[in-house]
Amino acid sequence: MGERAGNASIASAVAALNDFMPEVENNINEEAIYKVSKLVETFSGIRIPANRPIIGENVFTQTAGIHADGDNKNNLYFNDLLPERFGRKRSYALGKTSGKANIEKNLQELGLKLSDEDLKKVTQRVIELGDMKETVTKEDLPYIISDVLNSNTAVDKVVVESYVLTHSKGLRPSATISVRIDGELFEANAQGDGQFDAFMKALSKVYAKKDLCLPKLIDYAVRIAPGSNSDALCETIITWETPNKKFITRGLDSIKQYARLSRLKKC
């Protein structure tokens, strides 16, 4: 931390001494530097910059797919500052610059393996989330995989083409929707006790035009992927009921409202 400017970082100083001046002996254990630094950060309340050499969170994070690919090819981009040397592990970021190699590295840690075709589809989905400025974590991957693979096999008889949800002070929430059912396009609008309620009432109007029975919403739960500290993905599980059966649908998206609405097409 230092009381005045100019104090050299002990992590950088020790690494430089060990690499370029091995004749200078010191008793500092390199593997303990990161743990001690995080401990000091916790007690002092002073955050370590993410790009701080050796101990910053992003220092050993590969963002570009080409670097992850190099690690797969006999450590093509090898250097002496290996993360294991400082008690750390290399990680592979997931986002708009991710390549298939980034995805593969994270899948390996989860014990998962995909075909080349499925890997390409999952990579594209991760890039789409990254373009929306969302942060995707390793824990999100199983949910992305499930959503991508399920969407490839589902036949969408009901497609939500577009929607507008409004919520204003002093006015009831409203929804205007455009829905395609069996290829035919319908539009409707309605007000409700909330945005989702307004959407459902608008959808009821569309179903009435087609003389269809809209399933009754019994329950729904909204959550982020278990184990994830990211809000990139929102999972919604909805329980529906018709006169003949009760069934559950699941939605996954980076926008909470759309995660709910996206599952309506499976009703």
C-alpha positions in Angstrom: 0.0 0.0 0.0 2.6 2.5 1.1 2.3 5.8 3.0 3.9 7.8 0.1 4.2 7.3 -3.6 7.1 5.3 -4.9 6.9 2.1 -2.9 7.6 -0.8 -5.3 5.2 -3.7 -5.4 6.7 -6.6 -3.5 5.2 -9.1 -5.9 6.8 -7.5 -8.9 10.1 -6.9 -7.1 10.4 -10.6 -6.0 9.5 -11.9 -9.4 12.1 -9.6 -11.0 14.8 -10.6 -8.5 14.2 -14.3 -9.0 14.2 -14.0 -12.8 17.0 -11.5 -13.4 19.1 -11.5 -10.3 19.1 -15.1 -9.0 22.3 -14.4 -7.0 20.3 -12.2 -4.7 18.8 -14.5 -2.1 15.4 -13.8 -0.4 13.1 -15.8 1.8 9.8 -14.8 0.2 7.6 -17.7 -0.9 6.2 -16.8 -4.4 3.3 -19.2 -4.1 2.0 -17.3 -1.0 2.2 -13.8 -2.5 -1.3 -13.9 -4.0 -3.0 -15.3 -0.9 -1.3 -12.8 1.4 -2.2 -9.9 -1.0 -5.9 -10.9 -0.9 -5.8 -11.1 2.9 -4.3 -7.6 3.1 -7.0 -6.4 0.6 -9.7 -7.8 2.8 -8.5 -6.2 6.1 -7.4 -2.9 4.6 -10.4 -2.4 2.3 -8.1 -1.2 -0.5 -8.9 -3.0 -3.7 -6.2 -4.5 -5.8 -6.4 -3.2 -9.4 -7.5 -6.0 -11.8 -4.5 -5.3 -14.0 -1.9 -5.2 -11.2 1.1 -7.5 -12.2 1.2 -10.9 -10.5 -1.7 -10.4 -8.1 -4.4 -8.6 -10.3 -7.6 -10.7 -11.0 -7.2 -10.3 -14.8 -3.5 -10.9 -15.1 -3.7 -14.6 -15.8 -7.0 -14.5 -17.7 -7.0 -15.3 -21.4 -9.6 -13.2 -23.2 -8.9 -13.8 -26.8 -9.6 -17.2 -28.3 -6.2 -17.2 -30.1 -4.4 -17.3 -26.7 -6.5 -20.2 -25.4 -5.8 -22.0 -28.7 -2.1 -21.4 -28.2 -2.3 -23.1 -24.7 -3.8 -26.1 -26.4 -0.8 -26.3 -28.9 2.0 -27.2 -26.5 1.9 -23.8 -24.7 2.7 -21.8 -27.8 2.6 -18.5 -25.9 4.7 -19.8 -22.9 6.5 -17.4 -20.6 8.2 -17.7 -17.3 5.4 -16.0 -15.4 3.2 -19.0 -15.0 0.2 -18.6 -12.7 1.1 -21.8 -10.8 4.3 -20.1 -9.8 2.3 -17.7 -7.7 -0.3 -20.1 -6.4 -2.8 -19.2 -9.1 -4.6 -20.8 -12.0 -5.0 -19.6 -15.6 -8.6 -18.8 -16.5 -10.3 -18.3 -19.8 -12.8 -15.4 -20.1 -16.1 -15.9 -21.8 -17.5 -13.0 -23.9 -17.5 -11.3 -27.3 -13.8 -12.1 -28.0 -14.2 -15.8 -27.0 -13.2 -18.4 -29.5 -14.0 -22.2 -29.5 -10.7 -22.7 -27.5 -12.0 -20.5 -24.7 -15.2 -22.5 -24.5 -13.4 -25.8 -24.7 -11.1 -24.9 -21.8 -14.0 -24.0 -19.6 -15.9 -27.1 -20.6 -12.9 -29.3 -19.6 -13.0 -27.9 -16.1 -16.7 -28.8 -16.0 -16.1 -32.3 -17.3 -18.2 -31.6 -20.5 -17.5 -32.3 -24.1 -19.4 -31.1 -27.2 -19.4 -32.0 -30.9 -17.8 -29.5 -33.2 -21.2 -28.4 -34.5 -22.7 -27.9 -31.0 -19.5 -26.2 -29.8 -19.8 -23.7 -32.7 -23.4 -22.9 -31.7 -22.6 -22.4 -28.0 -19.6 -20.2 -28.9 -21.9 -18.0 -31.1 -24.4 -17.7 -28.2 -21.6 -16.6 -25.8 -20.4 -14.0 -28.2 -24.0 -12.7 -28.6 -24.2 -12.2 -24.8 -20.8 -10.5 -24.8 -21.9 -8.1 -27.5 -24.7 -7.1 -25.0 -22.0 -6.2 -22.5 -23.0 -9.2 -20.3 -20.4 -11.2 -18.3 -20.7 -15.0 -18.8 -19.2 -17.3 -16.2 -18.1 -20.9 -16.4 -21.2 -21.9 -14.3 -23.5 -20.4 -16.9 -22.2 -22.7 -19.6 -24.4 -25.8 -18.8 -27.5 -23.6 -19.1 -26.4 -22.0 -22.3 -25.7 -25.5 -23.7 -29.1 -26.8 -22.7 -30.9 -23.7 -24.1 -29.0 -23.8 -27.4 -29.4 -27.5 -28.0 -33.1 -27.5 -27.0 -33.9 -24.6 -29.2 -32.5 -26.5 -32.2 -34.9 -29.4 -31.8 -38.1 -27.5 -30.7 -40.8 -26.7 -33.2 -42.1 -23.2 -32.5 -45.8 -23.1 -33.2 -46.1 -19.8 -31.3 -43.4 -17.2 -31.9 -43.2 -13.8 -30.0 -42.1 -11.6 -32.9 -42.0 -8.3 -30.9 -43.3 -6.7 -27.7 -43.3 -3.4 -25.9 -43.6 -3.3 -22.1 -44.2 0.0 -20.3 -44.2 0.9 -16.6 -44.8 4.5 -15.6 -45.6 6.3 -12.4 -49.3 6.8 -11.8 -50.2 4.6 -14.8 -51.0 0.9 -15.0 -48.3 -1.3 -16.7 -49.1 -2.1 -20.3 -48.0 -4.4 -23.1 -48.2 -4.4 -26.9 -47.3 -7.6 -28.5 -46.9 -9.1 -32.0 -47.3 -12.9 -32.0 -47.1 -15.4 -34.9 -49.2 -18.6 -34.5 -48.9 -21.3 -37.1 -47.5 -18.6 -39.5 -50.3 -16.1 -38.9 -49.4 -12.8 -37.4 -51.5 -11.1 -34.6 -51.1 -7.9 -32.6 -52.8 -7.0 -29.3 -52.3 -4.7 -26.3 -53.5 -4.7 -22.7 -53.0 -3.4 -19.2 -52.3 -5.4 -16.1 -51.2 -5.4 -12.5 -47.6 -5.8 -13.8 -45.7 -6.0 -17.1 -46.0 -9.8 -17.2 -49.7 -9.7 -16.3 -50.3 -7.1 -19.0 -48.4 -9.4 -21.5 -50.5 -12.4 -20.6 -53.7 -10.4 -21.0 -52.6 -9.3 -24.4 -51.7 -12.8 -25.3 -55.2 -14.0 -24.1 -56.7 -11.6 -26.7 -54.7 -13.2 -29.4 -55.6 -16.7 -28.3 -59.3 -15.7 -28.2 -59.0 -14.6 -31.9 -57.7 -18.1 -32.8 -60.3 -19.8 -30.5 -57.4 -21.4 -28.6 -57.2 -22.2 -24.9 -54.3 -20.3 -23.2 -52.7 -22.5 -20.5 -53.2 -21.2 -17.0 -50.0 -20.0 -15.2 -49.7 -21.9 -11.9 -46.2 -20.8 -10.8 -42.9 -19.4 -12.0 -39.5 -18.8 -10.5 -36.7 -16.5 -11.8 -33.1 -17.0 -10.9 -29.5 -16.8 -12.1 -27.6 -20.0 -12.8 -26.7 -21.8 -9.6 -23.0 -21.1 -8.6 -22.8 -18.1 -10.9 -22.0 -14.6 -9.6 -23.0 -13.1 -12.9 -26.3 -11.5 -13.9 -25.6 -12.3 -17.6 -28.2 -15.1 -17.7 -31.6 -15.3 -16.1 -33.4 -18.6 -16.0 -37.1 -18.8 -15.7 -39.1 -21.9 -14.9 -42.9 -21.7 -15.4 -45.5 -24.2 -14.4 -48.7 -24.3 -16.7 -52.0 -26.1 -16.5 -54.5 -27.0 -19.2 -57.8 -29.0 -18.7 -55.9 -32.1 -19.7 -52.4 -31.8 -18.2 -49.9 -29.8 -16.1 -46.4 -29.1 -17.6 -43.3 -27.0 -17.1 -41.3 -24.8 -19.5 -38.0 -23.2 -19.0 -36.5 -20.0 -20.5 -32.9 -18.6 -20.5 -31.9 -15.1 -21.6 -29.9 -12.1 -20.5 -33.1 -10.0 -20.1 -35.3 -11.1 -17.2 -38.6 -10.2 -18.9 -37.7 -11.9 -22.1 -36.5 -15.0 -20.3 -40.1 -15.3 -19.0 -41.8 -14.5 -22.3 -39.5 -16.7 -24.4 -41.0 -19.9 -22.8 -44.6 -19.0 -23.9 -43.9 -20.3 -27.4 -43.7 -23.8 -26.0 -47.1 -23.7 -24.4 
